[in-house]
Amino acid sequence: MRLALDEAERAALAGDVPVGAVLLDPAGTVLATGHNERELTGDPTAHAEVLALRRAAAALGEWRLTGCTLVVTLEPCVMCAGALVQSRVARVVFGAGDEKAGAAGSLWDLVRDRRLNHRPEVIRGVLGEECAARLSAFFRDR
């Protein structure tokens, strides 16, 4: 999560919402990282999770990220949760919950919906207070 927090800081420095993500292979080695780049790129899909998934898939030459873990500072939204299910990651670890848009247990629970063919394990609240504090500080300063 500390690496994801470092990524979140990169987003904040670029004027974007400070969300960072790290994708780990089954052995725990970092495959890819990402941070929000919506403001930088003008791309509404440039969320930290999506960018990390894209970069990991490119590095592996494979869209299936079976056995991998995504660590992210903020609970994934519906778009990101869908991408996590589609990429077949084994688990999602997040810091701060998102009562307004979270899709991994807060507002929705898309990643664990029994109607879907893949359901990643969800681990919530890892360094949650620190992750939430970074987001709160960003919005307070704006």
C-alpha positions as CSV (number, residue, x, y, z in Angstrom):
1,M,0.0,0.0,0.0
2,R,2.9,2.3,0.6
3,L,3.9,2.1,-3.1
4,A,0.3,2.9,-4.0
5,L,0.4,5.9,-1.7
6,D,3.5,7.1,-3.5
7,E,1.6,6.7,-6.8
8,A,-1.3,8.7,-5.4
9,E,1.1,11.5,-4.5
10,R,2.2,11.6,-8.2
11,A,-1.4,12.1,-9.2
12,A,-1.8,15.0,-6.7
13,L,1.3,16.7,-7.9
14,A,-0.2,16.7,-11.4
15,G,-3.4,18.1,-10.1
16,D,-5.4,14.9,-10.2
17,V,-7.3,13.1,-7.5
18,P,-4.7,11.3,-5.5
19,V,-5.4,7.7,-6.2
20,G,-2.6,5.2,-6.8
21,A,-2.5,1.5,-7.7
22,V,0.1,-1.3,-7.8
23,L,-0.4,-4.6,-9.6
24,L,1.5,-7.5,-8.1
25,D,2.1,-10.9,-9.7
26,P,1.3,-14.1,-7.8
27,A,4.7,-14.0,-6.2
28,G,4.3,-10.5,-4.9
29,T,6.5,-8.8,-7.5
30,V,5.4,-5.4,-8.9
31,L,4.2,-5.8,-12.4
32,A,2.8,-2.3,-13.0
33,T,1.8,0.9,-11.2
34,G,-0.7,3.6,-12.0
35,H,-2.1,6.8,-10.7
36,N,-5.0,8.9,-11.8
37,E,-4.2,10.7,-15.1
38,R,-7.6,12.0,-16.1
39,E,-6.5,15.7,-15.9
40,L,-3.2,15.0,-17.6
41,T,-4.6,13.0,-20.5
42,G,-8.2,14.2,-20.7
43,D,-9.2,10.6,-20.7
44,P,-12.2,9.8,-18.4
45,T,-11.0,6.1,-18.1
46,A,-7.5,7.1,-16.9
47,H,-8.1,5.8,-13.4
48,A,-5.2,4.4,-11.4
49,E,-6.6,0.9,-11.5
50,V,-7.3,0.8,-15.2
51,L,-3.8,2.2,-16.0
52,A,-2.1,-0.4,-13.8
53,L,-4.2,-3.2,-15.4
54,R,-3.3,-2.1,-18.9
55,R,0.4,-1.8,-18.1
56,A,0.5,-5.2,-16.4
57,A,-1.3,-6.8,-19.4
58,A,1.1,-5.2,-21.8
59,A,4.1,-6.4,-19.8
60,L,2.8,-9.9,-19.6
61,G,1.4,-10.0,-23.2
62,E,-1.8,-11.4,-21.7
63,W,-5.1,-9.9,-20.6
64,R,-5.7,-12.5,-18.0
65,L,-4.1,-11.4,-14.8
66,T,-4.9,-14.7,-13.0
67,G,-3.3,-14.9,-9.5
68,C,-2.5,-11.2,-9.4
69,T,-3.3,-8.7,-6.7
70,L,-4.3,-5.1,-7.2
71,V,-3.5,-2.7,-4.4
72,V,-5.2,0.7,-4.6
73,T,-5.6,3.6,-2.2
74,L,-9.3,4.1,-2.9
75,E,-12.1,1.6,-3.3
76,P,-12.7,0.9,-7.0
77,C,-15.6,2.6,-8.8
78,V,-18.0,0.6,-11.0
79,M,-15.8,1.0,-14.1
80,C,-12.7,-0.1,-12.3
81,A,-14.5,-3.0,-10.5
82,G,-15.7,-4.2,-13.9
83,A,-12.2,-4.1,-15.3
84,L,-10.9,-6.0,-12.3
85,V,-13.5,-8.8,-12.9
86,Q,-12.7,-8.9,-16.6
87,S,-9.0,-9.1,-16.0
88,R,-9.4,-12.1,-13.6
89,V,-7.3,-10.6,-10.8
90,A,-7.3,-12.9,-7.7
91,R,-7.7,-10.1,-5.1
92,V,-8.3,-6.4,-4.6
93,V,-6.7,-4.7,-1.6
94,F,-7.9,-1.1,-1.0
95,G,-7.3,1.5,1.6
96,A,-10.1,4.1,1.9
97,G,-13.7,3.1,1.3
98,D,-15.8,5.2,-1.0
99,E,-19.4,5.6,0.2
100,K,-20.3,7.7,-2.9
101,A,-19.0,5.5,-5.7
102,G,-17.4,2.4,-4.2
103,A,-18.1,-0.9,-6.0
104,A,-16.2,-3.3,-3.8
105,G,-18.6,-3.3,-0.8
106,S,-19.5,0.3,0.1
107,L,-22.2,1.4,-2.3
108,W,-22.2,-1.6,-4.6
109,D,-20.4,-4.9,-4.4
110,L,-19.8,-5.6,-8.1
111,V,-16.5,-7.5,-7.7
112,R,-18.3,-10.1,-5.6
113,D,-21.6,-10.3,-7.4
114,R,-22.5,-14.0,-7.6
115,R,-24.0,-13.5,-11.1
116,L,-20.6,-12.8,-12.5
117,N,-18.2,-15.6,-13.6
118,H,-15.2,-14.3,-11.6
119,R,-15.2,-12.8,-8.1
120,P,-11.9,-11.5,-6.7
121,E,-11.2,-11.6,-3.0
122,V,-11.6,-8.2,-1.4
123,I,-9.4,-6.9,1.4
124,R,-10.5,-3.5,2.6
125,G,-9.1,-0.9,5.0
126,V,-5.3,-1.4,4.6
127,L,-3.8,1.9,5.7
128,G,-7.3,3.2,5.3
129,E,-7.0,6.2,7.5
130,E,-3.8,7.4,5.8
131,C,-5.4,6.9,2.3
132,A,-8.5,8.7,3.4
133,A,-6.5,11.6,4.9
134,R,-4.6,12.1,1.6
135,L,-7.9,12.4,-0.3
136,S,-9.4,14.7,2.3
137,A,-6.4,17.0,2.2
138,F,-6.5,17.2,-1.6
139,F,-10.1,18.2,-1.7
140,R,-9.7,20.6,1.3
141,D,-6.9,22.4,-0.5
142,R,-9.0,22.7,-3.6
